[in-house]
């Protein structure tokens, strides 16, 4: 993590993990009420895809949006938000039954390990496509950080994995894919867990780790049983003493290989977006290599908090789409209005240059963005193909009129002319 937006005893947190949607819910199950989640009404719309302009999902605080389309056709959106304690300390989930046009609140996770000011953030979602271990097909997993950079009592960084067997309506704590050592300094943490299934059928948790010193590195840990237990962490990106790779996001490509994007902060790359490939989702080449910087045909680069998706079309291998916080030229000068409004597209599995195309959601930036602008605007936006790749849905954050960081969604048609997206 470049700069994270700023237990009861740990044993109690493990035992009493709470999921809250209404007052009085049980420790591991969220009860539902009018307007507060529950089973979808009317099923999933079968209407053909049509683009739509950006729409505000909720006026409340939202960061780190994540989108996933479930087997039943619903789209689930997760965000990091706050309970009023002054830090982000909970996750909120929404569902859409009309392709992302509208979302209604589904459930919340308020983890006791994040209480008393310890904080939580930066989660990810994964639906299991088939049974893995004891977890049946359709199990929805969510992983998030607890233990932000602060001096809260009982703070201990941890990446906690939660499970839902009913499509995100109710959640129960399952396991932790990483736990920092006892006594970890207040300014070190574990961040941005990303869940994916590797070529061996294991659930893998990729994450940023500040606890191994001297700088942040990217680590992976594997679970052979659907997230119930985890093996040891393996460092996969660690380019140098002063470089800080982080915020990994992984997608499987059409040919079965894997694509990871991440930022590299520090003096070498200044949070420029990089990527690398893997044949199996586990072996990623030399950890000391920076990876490849995503460069557009115009010689510009993405910076900060990237995410990635793959869509059919544009070429025989489909198209990889990258989104990052801002766009800068080769000198590092901020490009306006491209920043917050641009995706990078590549039809050669990441080889060669990338084409700049418009993003569904537009996030404005000032000429000289401050830290508060960077960690809200277009920060770790989420991209999701819809209607068998006919459209692209984006969830992105930007500040409302009252200064609150809020999540917006929009969808654009996806039919790139092959010649237009041909890479150099």
C-alpha atoms as one frame of an Amber mdcrd trajectory, in Angstrom:
protein
   0.000   0.000   0.000   1.433   3.366  -0.988  -0.283   5.378   1.715  -3.367
   3.812   3.338  -6.360   6.130   3.753  -6.272   7.291   6.997  -9.390  -6.334
  20.356 -11.746  -6.662  22.253  -9.062  -9.259  22.632  -7.960 -10.993  19.444
  -9.293 -14.305  20.717 -12.668 -12.708  21.276 -12.586 -11.185  17.794 -12.028
 -14.584  16.281 -14.871 -16.090  18.236 -17.371 -13.266  18.038 -16.884 -12.069
  14.450 -19.912  -9.912  13.798 -21.845  -9.177  10.660 -24.298  -6.318  11.060
 -27.138  -5.167   8.899 -29.625  -4.303  11.639 -29.435  -3.925  15.376 -29.750
  -7.206  17.191 -28.274  -9.551  14.581 -26.392 -12.675  15.568 -22.613 -12.852
  15.703 -22.071 -14.562  12.374 -25.283 -13.911  10.490 -26.906 -10.730   9.280
 -30.657 -10.552   9.612 -32.491  -8.537   6.984 -35.270  -6.011   7.148 -37.147
  -3.625   4.863 -34.677  -1.716   2.733 -31.729  -3.375   4.447 -30.971  -6.279
   2.153 -32.467  -9.710   1.773 -33.466 -11.912  -1.122 -33.785 -10.267  -4.515
 -37.323  -9.436  -5.562 -38.399 -10.221  -9.093 -35.206 -12.026 -10.128 -32.532
 -10.817 -12.537 -33.585  -8.678 -15.480 -33.195 -10.315 -18.887 -33.301  -7.000
 -20.757 -30.539  -6.580 -23.379 -27.557  -4.462 -22.424 -27.714  -0.723 -22.986
 -25.068   1.805 -21.883 -25.945   4.224 -19.105 -24.376   7.364 -17.687 -22.790
   7.470 -14.264 -25.018   7.150 -11.236 -24.364   7.628  -7.529 -24.815   4.374
  -5.616 -24.952   5.803  -2.083 -24.303   9.189  -0.502 -22.310   7.604   2.311
 -18.547   7.105   2.478 -17.210   4.553  -0.003 -13.694   3.441  -0.953 -12.089
   0.454  -2.752 -15.109  -0.625  -4.826 -15.183  -4.222  -6.070 -17.625  -5.796
  -8.537 -18.411  -9.474  -9.122 -21.102 -11.121 -11.212 -22.569 -14.200  -9.518
 -23.794 -17.414 -11.092 -27.394 -16.345 -10.584 -26.803 -13.232 -12.697 -26.773
 -10.700  -9.875 -23.912  -8.224  -9.590 -22.510  -7.638  -6.113 -20.623  -4.445
  -5.257 -18.486  -4.184  -2.118 -16.969  -1.029  -0.641 -14.965  -0.050   2.423
 -16.798   2.428   4.624 -17.011   3.677   8.198 -19.324   3.196  11.154 -18.670
   6.714  12.428 -15.504   5.971  14.390 -13.377   8.288  12.231 -11.728   5.517
  10.189 -12.911   3.042   7.587 -13.786   0.028   9.717 -16.442  -1.977   7.890
 -17.531  -3.376   4.527 -20.870  -2.772   2.865 -22.369  -4.854   0.054 -24.934
  -3.937  -2.595 -26.677  -6.040  -5.235 -27.951  -5.270  -8.722 -30.451  -7.352
 -10.652 -30.469  -5.119 -13.757 -26.874  -5.257 -14.969 -25.553  -2.563 -12.641
 -28.058   0.192 -13.421 -29.355   0.212  -9.855 -28.000  -1.177  -6.615 -29.720
  -1.862  -3.316 -28.011  -2.506  -0.025 -27.487  -6.184   0.701 -25.458  -6.569
   3.922 -22.571  -5.241   6.030 -19.577  -6.711   7.804 -18.472  -4.962  10.984
 -15.556  -7.052  12.165 -14.752  -6.900  15.901 -11.059  -7.043  14.978 -11.529
  -3.603  13.377 -13.317  -2.028  16.356 -12.017   0.495  18.897 -10.281   2.516
  16.184  -8.202  -0.314  14.702  -9.869   0.158  11.320 -10.347  -1.906   8.166
 -10.099  -1.380   4.445  -9.391  -2.608   0.936 -11.333  -5.805   0.358 -11.892
  -8.102  -2.617 -14.560 -10.559  -3.767 -14.387 -14.041  -5.324 -17.168 -16.499
  -6.149 -16.034 -20.115  -6.273 -16.986 -21.613  -9.666 -16.891 -25.161  -8.301
 -16.446 -26.959  -4.996 -13.024 -26.448  -3.412 -12.513 -28.391  -0.214 -15.583
 -28.006   1.962 -16.719 -24.851   0.151 -19.464 -25.592  -2.408 -19.738 -24.008
  -5.837 -21.216 -20.527  -5.556 -19.571 -19.753  -2.206 -18.758 -16.040  -2.118
 -15.527 -15.049  -0.390 -14.572 -11.570   0.763 -11.120 -10.688   2.133 -10.115
  -7.427   3.792  -7.489  -5.727   5.920  -7.950  -5.048   9.617  -5.453  -2.992
  11.619  -4.817   0.334   9.885  -1.797   2.512  10.680  -2.680   3.805  14.139
  -2.027   3.359  17.851  -5.376   1.753  18.663  -5.335  -0.791  21.506  -4.901
  -4.373  20.387  -4.019  -3.410  16.825  -2.492  -6.311  14.895  -2.595  -6.288
  11.096  -4.472  -9.211   9.608  -6.093 -10.192   6.300  -9.399 -11.784   7.237
 -11.480 -13.932   4.895 -15.258 -14.127   5.202 -17.682 -16.555   3.569 -21.245
 -16.249   2.305 -23.255 -19.234   1.106 -26.279 -17.200   0.020 -24.829 -14.704
  -2.420 -23.697 -12.050   0.049 -26.825 -11.760   2.192 -25.170 -13.246   5.296
 -21.491 -13.580   6.179 -19.365 -15.621   8.580 -15.672 -15.314   9.375 -13.734
 -18.172   7.772  -9.972 -17.678   8.185  -7.051 -15.277   7.813  -4.703 -15.564
   4.845  -2.028 -13.500   6.647  -1.431 -12.303  10.216   1.330  -9.887  11.188
   3.717 -10.842  14.001   2.879  -9.781  17.535   4.375  -6.377  18.246   4.278
  -5.188  14.629   5.050  -1.437  14.644   2.047   0.860  14.296   3.226   2.137
  10.884   3.540  -1.298   9.241   0.652  -3.315   7.903  -0.844  -5.920   5.580
  -2.905  -4.510   2.758  -5.148  -5.068  -0.242  -5.813  -8.818  -0.291  -6.760
 -10.059  -3.762  -8.376 -13.477  -4.175  -8.103 -15.644  -7.292  -7.987 -19.327
  -8.259  -4.640 -20.486  -9.632  -3.870 -23.129 -12.239  -3.825 -25.878  -9.598
  -7.347 -25.025  -8.444  -6.255 -23.387  -5.187  -7.596 -20.118  -3.803  -4.669
 -17.702  -3.717  -4.468 -14.552  -1.608  -2.148 -11.912  -3.099  -1.347  -8.981
  -0.835   0.982  -6.114   0.094   3.208  -6.714   3.122   5.079  -4.002   5.031
   6.062  -6.273   7.909   8.954  -8.076   6.210  11.162  -4.963   5.865  12.905
  -2.912   4.813  10.243  -1.969   2.241   6.848  -3.198   1.164   6.652  -6.355
  -0.968   3.905  -8.345  -2.700   3.242 -11.804  -1.260   1.017 -14.755  -2.189
  -0.421 -17.521  -0.014  -2.406 -20.537  -1.229  -5.374 -22.408   0.213  -6.097
 -25.931  -1.099  -9.458 -26.115   0.689 -11.371 -23.061  -0.461  -9.959 -20.582
   2.049 -10.301 -22.633   5.233  -6.542 -22.984   5.771  -3.560 -21.210   4.226
   0.028 -22.070   3.450   2.969 -19.764   4.185   3.416 -16.500   2.335   5.801
 -16.406  -0.621   7.337 -13.110  -1.796   6.693 -12.577  -5.517   7.513  -8.862
  -6.090  10.372  -7.213  -4.157  12.398  -5.016  -6.537  14.586  -3.131  -4.081
  15.161  -1.561  -0.704  13.358   1.714  -1.463  10.737   0.488  -3.917   7.249
  -0.302  -2.645   5.214  -2.575  -4.912   1.621  -3.005  -3.814  -2.092  -3.226
  -4.595  -1.929  -6.426  -6.708  -4.921  -7.408  -8.826  -4.951 -10.674 -10.803
  -7.089 -11.919 -13.695  -7.020 -15.148 -15.677  -6.766 -14.589 -19.435  -8.456
 -16.471 -22.257  -5.457 -18.780 -22.833  -5.351 -19.852 -19.175  -2.396 -17.661
 -18.226  -2.581 -14.991 -15.517  -2.060 -11.231 -15.554  -1.117  -9.255 -12.443
  -1.108  -5.474 -12.234   0.263  -3.427  -9.334   1.753  -0.055  -8.486   5.412
   0.490  -7.653   5.875   3.472  -5.346   9.185   4.910  -4.174  12.030   6.732
  -5.934  12.257   4.398  -8.933   8.693   4.467 -10.222   6.720   6.974  -8.099
   3.601   4.715  -8.016   3.635   3.966 -11.756   1.437   1.033 -12.806   3.307
  -2.176 -13.708   2.300  -5.695 -14.661   3.648  -9.209 -15.148   2.411 -12.556
 -16.454   2.281 -16.073 -15.057   1.462 -19.414 -16.675  -0.174 -20.760 -13.518
  -1.071 -17.835 -11.236   1.652 -18.801  -8.769   5.037 -18.418 -10.512   5.625
 -14.808 -11.544   9.283 -14.615 -12.537  12.091 -12.917 -10.622  10.800 -11.087
  -7.525  13.501  -8.434  -7.930  12.220  -7.364 -11.369  10.031  -4.255 -11.451
   7.805  -5.753 -14.122   6.598  -3.937 -17.223   5.244  -0.400 -17.047   1.975
   0.097 -18.944   2.824   2.648 -21.659   0.276   4.018 -24.097   0.887   4.613
 -27.793   1.029   8.313 -26.879   3.903   7.716 -24.456   1.777   8.188 -21.328
   1.524   6.070 -18.186  -0.993   5.126 -15.514  -0.186   5.841 -11.870  -1.665
   4.604  -8.583  -4.025   1.813  -7.536  -4.567  -0.152 -10.767  -7.117  -2.850
 -11.469  -7.614  -5.003 -14.572 -10.195  -6.990 -16.495 -10.382  -8.998 -19.706
 -13.052  -8.777 -22.391 -13.658 -10.673 -25.630 -13.237  -8.795 -28.901 -10.660
  -6.408 -30.273  -8.525  -9.302 -31.483  -8.235 -13.086 -31.375  -6.866 -12.948
 -27.811  -9.464 -10.508 -26.542  -8.608  -7.244 -24.800  -6.980  -6.531 -21.455
  -8.226  -3.297 -19.873  -6.276  -1.439 -17.200  -7.473   1.424 -15.037  -5.278
   3.518 -12.750  -5.746   6.623 -10.648  -4.207   9.229 -12.953  -2.392   9.554
 -16.284   1.038  11.199 -16.578   3.384  11.819 -19.479   6.966  10.535 -19.735
   8.149  13.465 -17.580   5.641  12.650 -14.848   3.406  15.643 -15.619  -0.278
  15.098 -14.837  -2.444  14.821 -17.935  -5.817  16.534 -17.724  -8.542  15.703
 -18.601  -7.223  12.192 -19.327  -6.665  11.505 -15.629  -9.685   9.832 -14.098
 -11.281   9.329 -17.510  -9.003   6.881 -19.345  -8.538   3.131 -19.654  -5.538
   1.425 -21.263  -6.408  -1.375 -23.726  -4.129  -4.099 -25.098  -4.989  -6.934
 -27.500  -1.665  -8.799 -27.328  -1.801 -10.256 -23.788   0.124  -7.235 -22.504
   2.854  -7.105 -25.148   3.633  -3.772 -26.806   1.988  -0.441 -26.194  -1.523
   0.183 -24.909  -4.333   2.141 -26.517  -6.077   4.893 -24.526  -9.885   4.659
 -24.517 -12.583   6.505 -22.521 -13.610   5.146 -19.126 -17.323   4.768 -18.299
 -16.994   6.897 -15.126 -15.252  10.283 -15.350 -13.412  11.534 -12.241 -12.049
  15.107 -12.399  -8.684  16.008 -10.870  -7.182  19.388  -9.999  -4.011  20.452
 -11.796  -1.962  19.673  -8.717  -3.756  16.882  -6.835  -3.087  16.530  -3.136
  -2.878  13.279  -1.215  -6.572  13.481  -0.348  -7.410  13.733  -4.060  -5.286
  10.705  -4.962  -6.655   8.358  -2.280 -10.275   9.006  -3.245 -10.574   9.957
  -6.895 -10.574   6.919  -9.198  -8.660   5.018  -6.501  -8.680   1.279  -7.177
 -11.719   1.426  -9.461 -13.385  -1.835 -10.502 -14.113  -3.025 -14.054 -16.595
  -5.783 -14.912 -17.659  -7.138 -18.336 -21.450  -7.404 -18.600 -23.848  -9.194
 -20.948 -21.234 -11.624 -22.300 -18.792  -8.830 -23.023 -21.204  -6.537 -24.855
 -20.698  -3.886 -22.200 -18.270  -2.697 -19.551 -19.420  -1.689 -16.052 -17.176
   0.487 -13.902 -17.444   1.394 -10.214 -15.257   4.354  -9.251 -15.017   6.787
  -6.347 -14.896  10.560  -6.285 -15.742  13.303  -3.827 -19.260  14.611  -3.536
 -20.180  18.244  -2.945 -19.802  17.765   0.813 -16.319  16.255   0.405 -17.393
  12.664   1.096 -15.731  10.017  -1.052 -18.624   8.247  -2.818 -18.998   5.419
  -5.328 -20.459   5.892  -8.809 -21.254   3.344 -11.517 -21.593   3.669 -15.289
 -21.570   1.313 -18.254 -20.339   1.741 -21.820 -20.807  -0.420 -24.901 -17.879
  -2.671 -25.767 -17.285  -3.275 -29.477 -13.700  -2.205 -30.222 -12.709  -2.247
 -33.904  -9.777  -4.665 -34.239  -7.745  -2.211 -36.278  -8.250   0.542 -33.720
  -6.879  -1.518 -30.846  -4.014  -3.121 -32.746  -0.888  -2.843 -30.590   2.544
  -1.757 -31.705
